[in-house]
Amino acid sequence: MPSDKTPDEIKREYQNTLRKAKVISAITIVPWSFYLYANISDSQTLLGIGKITFLAIASTATIGYTLFWKLAWKCPSCGNFPGGGWSRQSCNSCGVAL
């Protein structure tokens, strides 16, 4: 069910959601990168932090990203998942320009 928002409001709201997704993705990638580097280098610590701690942080960040994806990654017009990809131009559900 499309909303009564203007096309500019829809685009602006979707861009805000997209920006948040990119920030959360970066936050998620950093601890996984440290964890993988520590495993590849056979080091028990990296920057004074143990591998298990990096794994816990990375797992928590992944859960956070998954929750964001399920709860907030929605089309501003219809409220459904608009489809995958950051370069999306329109919603798969309602066809509104994003």
Secondary structure as GFF3:
##gff-version 3
##sequence-region A 1 98
A	DSSP	alpha_helix	7	40	.	.	.	ID=ss1
A	DSSP	beta_strand	45	46	.	.	.	ID=ss2
A	DSSP	beta_strand	49	50	.	.	.	ID=ss3
A	DSSP	alpha_helix	51	71	.	.	.	ID=ss4
###
